[in-house]
Amino acid sequence: MADFYNWNRVWVNYCDGSSFTGDVEDVDPGNKLYFRGARILKAVLQDLSLKGLQNAKNAILSGSSAGGLATILNCDKFKAFFSNDSIKVKCVASAGFFINM
């Protein structure tokens, strides 16, 4: 039997350009950009909580490339979301470390 046969999987498209970390109030007048990815992540977690995420026994946050970077940057926030310390939380980042050359 597959190990994850009774697990749920949620796919969140990477759409904010800031690895789900931005949280500004005002648009930058110089470039007309603002990043609010942290609000997207918070909304996703709140929605999943209403669907029973808080009842999980295990939770894994994972991503690759830009999603891997988002996993690295948001792992602690993901863990803190769960109020029950008995939930096993793991973060798995694939190809999320970018070397600035």
C-alpha angles and dihedrals in degrees: 000000000000114000094229099040094123099038126109123228126205123194116204113188115229101242111141106071094225103077089254092297105104120104113164128152101207134047113249103250091210098059103009091234132130129174122212103164093132087064091051091053092046091050092049092051092046091050092048090048089059087053094053106273090136088063093059121120093203132023128186126192111199141165143153132228106344087003088054090054089048088052092052093047096045104037095102091046090050091051092047090053090071112079093192112081091199091071110101108228122189132174122208117190119188119194092342099132113091120194114216104221 
